[in-house]
Amino acid sequence: AVLVGLITKTQDERKTSEYLDELAFLAETAGATTVKRFTQRLDGPSSVTYVGKGKLEEIRAYIEAEEDAER
């Protein structure tokens, strides 16, 4: 699993880390393995992509590189 969290004016880095820890636990309970975490500082989530375009591109590049490495 690739986890993504936002650091905002109302949710600091510590709280985001706690949420991602909980999400990782839930993913593992469901049988997934967390392989990477991404965080981004934004005023709030994008209504279209949740993260900004640059971060979305970074996540996409990571996933593609991991898929290529598995081949």
Secondary structure, DSSP 8 states (H G I E B T S, - for coil): -EEEEEE-SSS-HHHHHHHHHHHHHHHHHTT----EEEEEE-SS-BTTTBS-HHHHHHHHHHHHHHHHHH-
